Amino acid sequence: MYYTKLATMALAAGVLGATATTTLAQGYPSEPVNLTVPFSPGGSNDIVARQLALQLSEIWGQPVVVENRPGGGATIGSTYLSQQDPDGYSIMIASVTFTMNAAVRDDLPYDPRADFTPIALIGQVPLVIGARPDMEATTPAEFFEHILSSDELSYGATGLGSIQHFAGELLNQAVGSNVQVVQYPGGGPAMTDVMGGFVEYSIGSMTQIMPQVDAGNLKAIALTSLDRSPAAPDIPTLNESGLDGFEVIQWWAILGPDGMADDVVESLNSSINEVLNSDQFTQFLAENGGTPRPMSASETSDFMMANFDRWVAVAEGAGMNN
């Protein structure tokens, strides 16, 4: 079964302390570290942040306090972080939508490329195409044929510039289809309309879609990662099904304000990578189809900049900001 265990594993995360095992820059951290989550409690960003906070607290012997600052499509929390001192005591979890928002919004109260310090990538998890249960197509090839059959078809997404929206438009570009987007206030309402047959499909997280697949309410067509997921080994990827190189993944990263000292960034990166390399964190993500993705701070910066550029190109090609 694919029911998420994220919440039950991470709700206890908070302010535990233990003996530090990572070499820290000039005694950093010597006081509690605030970890901003720019979304409401209970979502994937919040749950991953709390698991990370738990394990960092154990490494550092200092509390890591998770603060939810939701609203404005994550702009409230992001704005808050951009205005904090770059001393390493204020950090934030960001996801792929941080780079997607920049491609479709010209009203952001900050420069997402220049006002933040990329510190570390945390991990990634694939999306899955969840189709209406009565769709005749069962394989990716049959699904491609189906969505090419009419310009009157639609898919569900959760707002302009959402990961579901970008995945849907990238799929249109890759297949040559013209499936129209219907925007919903959240993943739940979108899934309800897919299950009811009002839209053809939605592309969402495994955590969200697979329970409905297990229950027979949705049909899983394909994953959006390059490789199959150990959590769902029987589901093919779009990449292996004729869309070479197709990849849209949910990822999480840790950012700080612009201007952080290099030694503090490297210390944070080292501690976070220690968490990512632990069996505890690896299991935590694996149970939801995800994998840790440790990399250096400079590699994280390059990864994010490539994402900024990629989503600008997708948005322009699809007319998403028109």
C-alpha positions as CSV (number, residue, x, y, z in Angstrom):
1,M,0.0,0.0,0.0
2,Y,1.1,3.5,-0.7
3,Y,-0.5,5.4,2.2
4,T,1.9,8.0,3.5
5,K,3.7,7.6,6.8
6,L,5.2,11.0,6.6
7,A,2.9,12.6,9.2
8,T,3.2,9.8,11.8
9,M,7.0,9.8,11.5
10,A,7.5,13.5,11.6
11,L,4.9,15.2,13.9
12,A,7.2,14.7,16.9
13,A,10.0,16.6,15.2
14,G,10.8,19.8,17.0
15,V,13.4,20.8,19.5
16,L,15.3,17.6,20.5
17,G,19.0,18.0,21.2
18,A,21.9,15.6,21.4
19,T,25.7,15.6,21.0
20,A,26.9,17.3,17.7
21,T,28.8,15.0,15.3
22,T,29.4,17.5,12.5
23,T,32.3,19.9,12.4
24,L,30.6,23.3,12.8
25,A,31.8,26.7,11.7
26,Q,33.1,28.7,14.7
27,G,30.8,27.0,17.1
28,Y,27.7,27.3,14.9
29,P,25.0,26.9,15.9
30,S,25.3,28.3,19.4
31,E,21.5,29.1,19.7
32,P,18.2,27.8,18.2
33,V,17.9,27.8,14.4
34,N,14.5,28.9,12.9
35,L,13.3,26.9,9.9
36,T,10.5,28.6,8.0
37,V,7.9,26.6,6.1
38,P,6.1,28.9,3.7
39,F,3.1,26.6,3.7
40,S,0.4,25.5,6.2
41,P,1.1,22.5,8.6
42,G,0.5,19.1,7.3
43,G,1.7,19.4,3.7
44,S,4.8,17.7,2.3
45,N,7.0,20.8,2.8
46,D,6.0,21.0,6.5
47,I,6.4,17.2,7.1
48,V,9.8,17.0,5.4
49,A,11.0,20.1,7.3
50,R,10.0,18.6,10.6
51,Q,11.8,15.4,10.0
52,L,14.9,17.4,9.0
53,A,14.5,19.6,12.1
54,L,14.4,16.6,14.3
55,Q,17.6,15.1,13.0
56,L,19.5,18.4,12.8
57,S,18.6,19.0,16.4
58,E,20.1,15.7,17.3
59,I,23.3,16.5,15.4
60,W,23.7,20.0,16.7
61,G,22.5,19.8,20.3
62,Q,20.5,22.9,19.5
63,P,16.8,23.3,18.9
64,V,15.6,23.7,15.3
65,V,12.2,25.5,15.6
66,V,9.8,25.0,12.7
67,E,7.7,28.1,11.9
68,N,4.8,28.0,9.4
69,R,4.4,31.2,7.5
70,P,1.8,30.3,4.8
71,G,0.1,32.5,2.3
72,G,0.5,34.2,-1.0
73,G,1.6,31.1,-2.8
74,A,4.6,30.8,-0.4
75,T,5.5,34.5,-0.9
76,I,4.8,35.5,2.7
77,G,7.3,33.0,4.1
78,S,9.8,33.7,1.4
79,T,9.6,37.4,1.9
80,Y,10.1,36.9,5.6
81,L,13.3,34.9,5.1
82,S,14.7,37.3,2.5
83,Q,14.5,40.1,5.2
84,Q,16.3,38.1,8.0
85,D,20.0,38.5,9.0
86,P,22.2,36.1,7.0
87,D,23.7,34.7,10.1
88,G,22.6,31.1,9.6
89,Y,19.9,31.2,12.3
90,S,17.1,31.7,9.8
91,I,16.6,29.2,7.0
92,M,13.7,28.0,4.9
93,I,12.5,24.9,3.1
94,A,11.7,25.6,-0.6
95,S,10.3,23.3,-3.2
96,V,10.2,23.2,-7.0
97,T,7.3,25.6,-6.9
98,F,9.7,28.3,-5.7
99,T,11.4,28.2,-9.1
100,M,8.1,27.7,-11.0
101,N,6.5,30.8,-9.4
102,A,9.3,33.0,-10.8
103,A,8.4,31.9,-14.3
104,V,4.8,33.0,-14.2
105,R,4.7,35.9,-11.7
106,D,6.2,39.3,-12.1
107,D,4.8,40.6,-8.9
108,L,7.0,38.8,-6.4
109,P,8.2,41.1,-3.6
110,Y,11.7,39.6,-3.8
111,D,14.2,38.4,-6.5
112,P,14.1,34.6,-6.1
113,R,17.5,34.3,-7.9
114,A,19.4,37.0,-6.0
115,D,17.8,37.4,-2.5
116,F,18.5,33.9,-1.2
117,T,21.4,31.6,-0.5
118,P,21.0,28.0,-1.7
119,I,22.4,25.7,1.0
120,A,21.4,22.1,0.3
121,L,19.1,20.0,-1.7
122,I,17.1,17.6,0.5
123,G,15.4,15.0,-1.8
124,Q,12.9,14.4,-4.5
125,V,9.8,12.4,-5.2
126,P,8.1,11.7,-8.6
127,L,4.7,12.6,-9.7
128,V,2.2,10.2,-11.1
129,I,-0.5,10.7,-13.7
130,G,-3.8,9.8,-12.1
131,A,-6.5,9.2,-14.7
132,R,-10.3,8.8,-14.4
133,P,-11.0,5.1,-13.5
134,D,-13.2,4.5,-16.6
135,M,-10.5,5.7,-19.1
136,E,-9.9,2.9,-21.6
137,A,-6.2,3.7,-21.9
138,T,-4.1,1.6,-19.5
139,T,-0.6,2.1,-20.9
140,P,1.3,5.3,-21.6
141,A,1.1,4.6,-25.4
142,E,-2.7,4.3,-25.2
143,F,-2.9,7.3,-23.0
144,F,-0.9,9.4,-25.5
145,E,-3.3,8.3,-28.3
146,H,-6.3,9.2,-26.1
147,I,-5.1,12.7,-25.3
148,L,-4.3,13.3,-28.9
149,S,-7.8,12.3,-30.0
150,S,-9.6,15.5,-29.1
151,D,-8.9,19.2,-28.2
152,E,-11.9,19.1,-25.9
153,L,-10.2,17.1,-23.1
154,S,-9.1,18.7,-19.8
155,Y,-6.9,18.0,-16.9
156,G,-6.9,19.3,-13.3
157,A,-4.3,21.5,-11.7
158,T,-4.1,23.5,-8.5
159,G,-3.4,27.1,-9.7
160,L,-1.3,29.0,-12.2
161,G,2.3,28.0,-11.9
162,S,1.6,25.0,-9.7
163,I,3.6,21.8,-10.2
164,Q,0.5,20.1,-11.6
165,H,0.1,22.9,-14.1
166,F,3.7,22.8,-15.3
167,A,3.7,19.0,-15.5
168,G,0.5,19.1,-17.6
169,E,1.8,21.7,-20.0
170,L,5.1,20.0,-20.4
171,L,3.2,16.8,-21.2
172,N,1.2,18.7,-23.8
173,Q,4.4,20.0,-25.4
174,A,6.1,16.5,-25.3
175,V,3.1,14.6,-26.8
176,G,1.8,17.4,-29.1
177,S,-1.6,17.3,-27.4
178,N,-3.8,20.3,-26.5
179,V,-5.5,19.2,-23.3
180,Q,-6.9,22.2,-21.5
181,V,-6.2,23.0,-17.9
182,V,-8.9,23.4,-15.3
183,Q,-7.6,25.1,-12.1
184,Y,-8.8,24.0,-8.7
185,P,-8.2,25.5,-5.2
186,G,-6.4,22.3,-4.1
187,G,-5.4,18.8,-5.0
188,G,-8.4,17.3,-3.2
189,P,-11.0,19.0,-5.4
190,A,-9.0,18.2,-8.5
191,M,-8.8,14.5,-7.6
192,T,-12.6,14.5,-6.9
193,D,-13.4,15.7,-10.4
194,V,-11.0,13.2,-12.0
195,M,-12.6,10.4,-10.0
196,G,-16.0,11.7,-11.1
197,G,-14.9,11.8,-14.8
198,F,-15.3,15.6,-15.1
199,V,-11.7,15.9,-16.2
200,E,-9.4,13.3,-17.7
201,Y,-6.5,13.3,-15.3
202,S,-4.4,15.2,-12.9
203,I,-0.6,14.9,-12.2
204,G,0.1,14.8,-8.5
205,S,2.3,13.4,-5.9
206,M,2.4,9.6,-5.2
207,T,1.4,10.4,-1.6
208,Q,-1.8,12.0,-2.9
209,I,-2.7,9.8,-5.8
210,M,-1.6,6.2,-4.9
211,P,-4.2,5.8,-2.1
212,Q,-6.9,6.5,-4.6
213,V,-5.3,4.1,-7.1
214,D,-5.2,1.4,-4.4
215,A,-8.9,2.0,-3.7
216,G,-9.8,1.7,-7.4
217,N,-10.8,5.4,-7.7
218,L,-8.0,6.4,-10.1
219,K,-5.9,4.7,-12.7
220,A,-2.1,5.2,-12.5
221,I,-0.8,5.7,-16.0
222,A,2.9,6.7,-15.6
223,L,5.5,8.3,-13.3
224,T,7.2,11.6,-14.2
225,S,10.6,10.6,-13.0
226,L,13.4,9.3,-15.1
227,D,13.5,6.0,-13.3
228,R,10.8,3.8,-11.8
229,S,10.1,4.2,-8.1
230,P,10.8,1.3,-5.7
231,A,7.6,2.3,-4.0
232,A,5.7,1.6,-7.2
233,P,7.9,-0.7,-9.4
234,D,5.1,-1.8,-11.7
235,I,4.3,1.8,-12.9
236,P,6.3,2.8,-16.0
237,T,7.8,6.2,-16.5
238,L,7.1,8.6,-19.3
239,N,10.8,8.6,-20.0
240,E,10.8,4.9,-20.8
241,S,7.5,5.2,-22.7
242,G,8.7,7.3,-25.6
243,L,9.1,10.7,-24.0
244,D,12.9,10.6,-23.7
245,G,14.2,12.7,-20.8
246,F,10.8,13.7,-19.5
247,E,11.1,14.6,-15.9
248,V,9.0,16.6,-13.5
249,I,9.8,15.9,-9.9
250,Q,8.9,17.4,-6.5
251,W,12.1,18.4,-4.7
252,W,12.9,20.2,-1.6
253,A,15.8,22.5,-0.8
254,I,17.1,24.6,2.1
255,L,17.7,28.3,1.5
256,G,19.0,31.2,3.6
257,P,18.9,34.9,3.1
258,D,21.4,36.4,0.6
259,G,24.8,37.3,2.1
260,M,25.5,34.2,4.3
261,A,29.1,33.5,5.1
262,D,30.7,30.7,3.2
263,D,31.8,28.8,6.3
264,V,28.3,28.8,7.7
265,V,26.8,27.7,4.4
266,E,29.3,24.8,4.3
267,S,28.6,23.9,7.9
268,L,24.9,23.8,7.2
269,N,25.3,21.8,4.0
270,S,27.5,19.3,5.8
271,S,25.0,18.8,8.6
272,I,22.1,18.5,6.3
273,N,23.9,15.9,4.1
274,E,24.7,13.9,7.2
275,V,20.9,13.7,7.8
276,L,20.3,12.8,4.2
277,N,22.8,10.0,4.3
278,S,21.2,8.5,7.5
279,D,19.2,5.3,7.3
280,Q,16.4,7.1,9.2
281,F,15.9,9.8,6.6
282,T,16.4,7.5,3.7
283,Q,13.6,5.2,5.0
284,F,11.4,8.3,5.8
285,L,11.5,9.3,2.1
286,A,11.5,5.8,0.6
287,E,8.2,4.9,2.2
288,N,6.7,7.7,0.0
289,G,8.6,6.9,-3.2
290,G,11.2,9.6,-2.5
291,T,15.0,9.5,-2.4
292,P,17.5,11.8,-0.6
293,R,19.7,13.9,-2.9
294,P,22.7,15.2,-1.1
295,M,24.9,17.7,-3.0
296,S,27.1,20.7,-2.2
297,A,25.9,24.2,-1.8
298,S,27.3,25.2,-5.2
299,E,25.7,22.2,-6.8
300,T,22.4,23.2,-5.2
301,S,22.7,26.7,-6.6
302,D,23.4,25.3,-10.1
303,F,20.5,22.9,-9.8
304,M,18.1,25.7,-8.8
305,M,19.3,28.1,-11.5
306,A,18.8,25.4,-14.1
307,N,15.2,25.0,-12.7
308,F,14.6,28.7,-13.0
309,D,15.6,28.7,-16.6
310,R,13.7,25.5,-17.5
311,W,10.4,26.7,-16.1
312,V,10.7,30.1,-17.8
313,A,11.1,28.2,-21.2
314,V,8.1,25.9,-20.4
315,A,5.9,28.8,-19.4
316,E,6.7,30.8,-22.5
317,G,6.2,27.8,-24.7
318,A,2.8,27.1,-23.2
319,G,1.7,30.8,-22.8
320,M,1.2,30.2,-19.1
321,N,1.7,33.8,-18.1
322,N,-0.7,35.2,-20.7
